[in-house]
Amino acid sequence: MTKKKGGSVQLGTIAALVIMCVFLAIANKNFYNPSNIMGILKQTSFNAFLATGMLLCLITAGIDLSVGANAVFCACLMGALKEGGMTNGIILMLIAICAGALMGFINGTLLTRLHLPHPFVSTLGMKNVLWGMALVVTKNKMINNFPTSVQFLGKQTIGGFGGGFPVSFIVILILYVIMHIFLSRTALGRSIYCAGGNMEATRLSGINTANVLTFCYTMSGIMAALAGILSVGRSGICNGANATQPYDTDAIAACIIGGASFTGGKGTMVGTMIGALIIAVLRNGFTLLSIDSSVQNIVLGLVIILAVLMDVIRASMEAKRRRLAAAK
């Protein structure tokens, strides 16, 4: 039953993506321009990295509101180190990944060891901390001229179609296959779903739920760092002021549209990928149709509310079916 329902959710999101693409193709002939399609894939890659970590947190009935600020901080940390004389791109990226992981680990520790009431509290606080730290390390300046190796993930393309197929999207596809196998075929992956479905029952079954949650938030930090590295390649700069951008909202939207739930225990990598594509197409459509940024925020907010409402309705119908089945 669960697999069937999950499949129907994914079919619904695919249908929504197709309908959206058809509408935008009719509304603006430039939508199917090869360069525009490649641009959508590049935009999807950034959000898909953030959504990977966000999905792990949502499956455990948690949330990570610091992913966007963490990505910006990691990019700014590389910029500050570069300005300080470090020119080895590999070392810069390793430091960024370690920094992102550390921020995620702190989020997990605040939740599991210091027992803050909800990850909303700790990650929202961390978001503001990281925003401030990004501005401090860069001294409120934009930094450019990063080493070529740092820009590779976000800048490199393959082939000539539409300016080249982005390497970042290829990396995302590989990552999502690996994460799908991890969540569906490994003991730790199943433990993550169990923790989100019933935390107390998972603990009583002998699983260390604190370690599971800490792992999820640490992974979210690593994914944020990768997104930060990608952003440097895409734009060629780092800017601490970008920490205020709604990157975390887009990541949440991708997961929820893809079938994840704030109540935990649900969500797939396939659904999240489709959700990330929908968000990228939506934002690309806003640009093509010259829609005001304030209207964009209204529409995206309504999309998230609609996705959550549909999840609540699905959960209510499922509970009703269980009650009817138990009464027979």
C-alpha distance (Angstrom), angle and dihedral (degrees) to the residues before:
residue distance angle dihedral
M1 . . .
T2 3.81 . .
K3 3.77 93.8 .
K4 3.79 91.3 47.2
K5 3.78 91.7 50.2
G6 3.80 92.1 46.1
G7 3.79 89.2 50.7
S8 3.80 91.9 51.6
V9 3.82 90.2 51.1
Q10 3.82 90.4 53.0
L11 3.80 91.6 47.2
G12 3.79 88.6 51.7
T13 3.81 92.8 51.4
I14 3.81 91.5 46.3
A15 3.81 89.4 51.6
A16 3.81 89.8 50.0
L17 3.82 90.5 50.4
V18 3.82 92.1 49.9
I19 3.82 92.9 47.5
M20 3.81 90.5 49.1
C21 3.81 92.1 50.5
V22 3.80 92.1 48.7
F23 3.81 91.5 49.7
L24 3.82 93.2 48.9
A25 3.81 91.6 46.5
I26 3.80 88.9 55.3
A27 3.81 93.6 42.9
N28 3.80 95.4 47.8
K29 3.81 124.8 18.2
N30 3.81 90.5 -154.5
F31 3.80 92.3 68.0
Y32 3.81 93.4 87.3
N33 3.78 92.7 43.7
P34 3.86 105.2 128.8
S35 3.81 92.5 -126.3
N36 3.81 90.1 52.6
I37 3.82 91.9 50.4
M38 3.80 90.7 51.2
G39 3.80 88.5 48.2
I40 3.80 89.9 54.9
L41 3.80 90.8 52.2
K42 3.81 90.8 50.4
Q43 3.79 90.7 50.5
T44 3.80 90.7 46.9
S45 3.80 91.4 54.0
F46 3.80 94.8 61.3
N47 3.81 94.1 48.6
A48 3.81 91.7 41.6
F49 3.81 91.3 59.7
L50 3.80 91.0 51.6
A51 3.81 92.0 43.2
T52 3.82 91.4 54.6
G53 3.79 91.9 63.1
M54 3.80 92.1 37.3
L55 3.80 90.7 55.0
L56 3.80 92.0 55.3
C57 3.80 89.8 52.8
L58 3.81 93.8 45.4
I59 3.81 91.8 50.2
T60 3.82 87.8 59.0
A61 3.85 89.0 51.1
G62 3.81 89.4 -105.4
I63 3.79 135.8 107.9
D64 3.81 138.5 -145.5
L65 3.79 112.7 -145.0
S66 3.80 92.0 171.8
V67 3.82 98.9 67.7
G68 3.80 95.5 99.6
A69 3.80 94.9 45.4
N70 3.81 89.6 44.9
A71 3.81 90.7 54.4
V72 3.80 91.3 49.9
F73 3.81 92.3 45.7
C74 3.81 92.2 51.8
A75 3.80 90.5 50.1
C76 3.81 90.5 48.0
L77 3.80 91.5 47.7
M78 3.80 89.3 56.5
G79 3.80 89.0 48.5
A80 3.79 92.7 51.0
L81 3.80 92.1 48.6
K82 3.79 90.3 47.8
E83 3.78 90.5 52.0
G84 3.80 87.5 49.7
G85 3.80 91.0 59.8
M86 3.82 104.6 -90.6
T87 3.80 106.7 133.8
N88 3.81 101.7 165.2
G89 3.80 103.4 109.4
I90 3.82 94.8 -162.6
I91 3.80 91.9 55.7
L92 3.81 90.9 46.3
M93 3.81 91.3 53.7
L94 3.81 93.4 45.5
I95 3.81 90.2 51.6
A96 3.80 90.2 48.9
I97 3.82 92.1 50.8
C98 3.80 91.5 47.8
A99 3.82 90.5 48.6
G100 3.80 91.6 49.9
A101 3.80 90.8 48.1
L102 3.80 90.6 49.7
M103 3.81 92.1 52.3
G104 3.79 89.8 49.4
F105 3.80 91.2 47.6
I106 3.80 89.8 52.3
N107 3.81 89.4 52.0
G108 3.79 90.2 51.9
T109 3.80 92.9 45.5
L110 3.81 92.6 50.7
L111 3.79 88.3 54.1
T112 3.80 101.7 41.0
R113 3.83 106.1 27.4
L114 3.80 103.1 27.8
H115 3.83 90.8 35.8
L116 3.77 100.1 -136.7
P117 3.81 105.6 -175.5
H118 3.81 98.1 -112.9
P119 3.82 137.1 -0.6
F120 3.81 87.4 -119.3
V121 3.81 87.2 73.2
S122 3.79 99.0 46.3
T123 3.80 97.5 40.2
L124 3.80 93.6 45.3
G125 3.79 89.0 52.3
M126 3.81 90.6 46.3
K127 3.80 89.8 50.8
N128 3.80 90.5 60.8
V129 3.81 92.0 43.1
L130 3.80 91.4 52.7
W131 3.79 91.6 46.0
G132 3.79 89.8 55.6
M133 3.79 93.2 43.7
A134 3.83 91.1 51.0
L135 3.80 89.7 55.0
V136 3.81 92.9 44.6
V137 3.81 97.5 50.8
T138 3.81 91.9 48.1
K139 3.82 93.7 40.1
N140 3.81 88.7 -126.9
K141 3.80 91.3 -61.9
M142 3.79 134.1 122.7
I143 3.80 112.0 -119.4
N144 3.81 125.8 -155.5
N145 3.82 140.5 163.4
F146 3.80 95.4 77.7
P147 3.81 120.0 178.0
T148 3.81 115.3 -86.1
S149 3.81 92.7 -115.0
V150 3.81 91.3 57.4
Q151 3.80 90.9 52.1
F152 3.81 94.6 46.0
L153 3.82 97.9 90.8
G154 3.78 95.6 50.6
K155 3.80 99.5 33.3
Q156 3.81 109.2 35.1
T157 3.81 119.7 98.3
I158 3.80 135.6 -178.8
G159 3.81 124.2 -135.2
G160 3.76 129.0 -3.8
F161 3.81 102.8 -90.6
G162 3.79 108.4 123.4
G163 3.76 91.1 -15.5
G164 3.80 93.0 -46.6
F165 3.81 137.5 -53.9
P166 3.83 108.0 -82.5
V167 3.79 116.0 -111.9
S168 3.81 87.9 -148.2
F169 3.81 91.2 66.2
I170 3.81 91.1 49.8
V171 3.81 88.3 53.0
I172 3.80 89.4 49.6
L173 3.80 92.3 52.3
I174 3.81 90.9 51.1
L175 3.81 91.4 45.6
Y176 3.80 92.5 50.3
V177 3.81 92.4 50.4
I178 3.81 90.2 50.9
M179 3.81 92.5 46.4
H180 3.80 91.5 47.3
I181 3.80 90.2 54.9
F182 3.80 90.5 44.6
L183 3.81 94.5 52.1
S184 3.79 96.5 41.8
R185 3.81 103.6 34.8
T186 3.81 109.1 31.7
A187 3.80 131.7 76.4
L188 3.81 92.5 -124.9
G189 3.79 91.2 50.0
R190 3.80 91.3 52.7
S191 3.80 89.7 45.9
I192 3.81 89.2 57.8
Y193 3.81 90.7 55.9
C194 3.81 91.2 44.4
A195 3.80 91.6 51.5
G196 3.78 90.5 52.5
G197 3.79 93.3 45.7
N198 3.81 96.6 49.7
M199 3.79 118.8 -9.4
E200 3.80 96.5 -171.9
A201 3.81 94.7 47.8
T202 3.81 89.3 48.4
R203 3.81 90.6 52.2
L204 3.79 92.4 47.8
S205 3.81 90.4 51.1
G206 3.80 88.7 63.9
I207 3.80 101.0 -99.0
N208 3.80 116.1 135.6
T209 3.79 97.6 -125.7
A210 3.82 93.0 -176.8
N211 3.80 90.7 60.3
V212 3.80 91.5 45.3
L213 3.81 92.1 53.2
T214 3.80 93.0 44.3
F215 3.81 89.4 51.6
C216 3.82 91.2 52.6
Y217 3.80 94.4 51.1
T218 3.81 91.9 44.1
M219 3.80 89.6 52.4
S220 3.79 88.9 48.8
G221 3.80 88.1 55.8
I222 3.81 91.8 50.1
M223 3.80 91.5 50.4
A224 3.81 89.5 49.2
A225 3.81 90.1 52.9
L226 3.80 90.8 51.8
A227 3.80 89.0 50.1
G228 3.81 88.7 51.5
I229 3.80 91.2 52.1
L230 3.80 89.7 48.9
S231 3.81 91.4 50.5
V232 3.80 91.0 56.8
G233 3.78 90.2 55.6
R234 3.79 93.0 47.1
S235 3.79 98.1 48.8
G236 3.80 102.2 20.2
I237 3.81 90.5 -133.4
C238 3.78 143.3 71.6
N239 3.79 121.9 -138.3
G240 3.80 124.6 -178.4
A241 3.81 91.3 -152.9
N242 3.82 88.7 69.7
A243 3.81 89.3 73.8
T244 3.81 87.2 86.1
Q245 3.81 92.5 60.3
P246 3.85 115.9 111.3
Y247 3.80 94.4 -109.5
D248 3.81 92.2 132.4
T249 3.82 90.4 51.7
D250 3.80 91.3 54.6
A251 3.81 90.8 49.2
I252 3.80 92.0 50.1
A253 3.80 90.6 46.9
A254 3.82 91.9 51.5
C255 3.81 91.3 52.6
I256 3.80 96.8 44.0
I257 3.80 93.7 45.2
G258 3.80 87.3 49.3
G259 3.80 92.5 57.3
A260 3.81 105.3 -88.0
S261 3.80 119.0 135.7
F262 3.80 135.5 -144.7
T263 3.81 86.8 -135.7
G264 3.81 90.3 64.3
G265 3.78 136.0 -130.3
K266 3.82 95.0 83.3
G267 3.78 138.1 88.5
T268 3.80 140.3 86.0
M269 3.77 135.7 -149.3
V270 3.82 91.0 -123.8
G271 3.79 92.1 54.2
T272 3.79 91.2 45.8
M273 3.81 91.5 52.3
I274 3.80 90.7 52.3
G275 3.81 89.3 47.1
A276 3.81 91.2 51.5
L277 3.81 90.1 50.5
I278 3.82 90.5 50.5
I279 3.81 91.5 52.0
A280 3.82 91.6 47.7
V281 3.82 92.5 48.0
L282 3.79 90.1 46.4
R283 3.81 93.2 52.0
N284 3.80 91.1 43.6
G285 3.79 89.5 51.7
F286 3.80 90.3 51.5
T287 3.80 88.8 56.0
L288 3.80 95.2 45.8
L289 3.80 91.9 48.9
S290 3.84 92.1 44.0
I291 3.79 92.9 -124.8
D292 3.81 115.5 176.6
S293 3.82 115.9 -103.9
S294 3.80 92.2 -121.7
V295 3.80 90.3 56.4
Q296 3.81 89.3 47.2
N297 3.81 90.5 57.9
I298 3.81 91.0 48.2
V299 3.80 92.5 51.3
L300 3.80 94.2 45.7
G301 3.81 90.3 48.8
L302 3.80 90.6 51.4
V303 3.81 90.2 48.9
I304 3.81 90.7 54.7
I305 3.82 92.0 46.5
L306 3.81 90.5 49.7
A307 3.81 91.9 49.2
V308 3.82 91.7 49.9
L309 3.81 90.8 46.3
M310 3.79 90.6 52.7
D311 3.82 89.8 50.2
V312 3.81 90.6 51.3
I313 3.81 90.8 49.5
R314 3.82 91.4 48.7
A315 3.81 91.3 49.5
S316 3.82 91.3 48.3
M317 3.81 92.4 50.1
E318 3.79 91.2 47.4
A319 3.82 91.6 51.0
K320 3.79 89.8 48.8
R321 3.81 91.4 51.8
R322 3.80 90.5 50.5
R323 3.80 91.4 51.2
L324 3.80 91.8 49.4
A325 3.82 91.0 47.3
A326 3.82 91.1 49.9
A327 3.81 91.5 49.3
K328 3.82 92.8 56.7
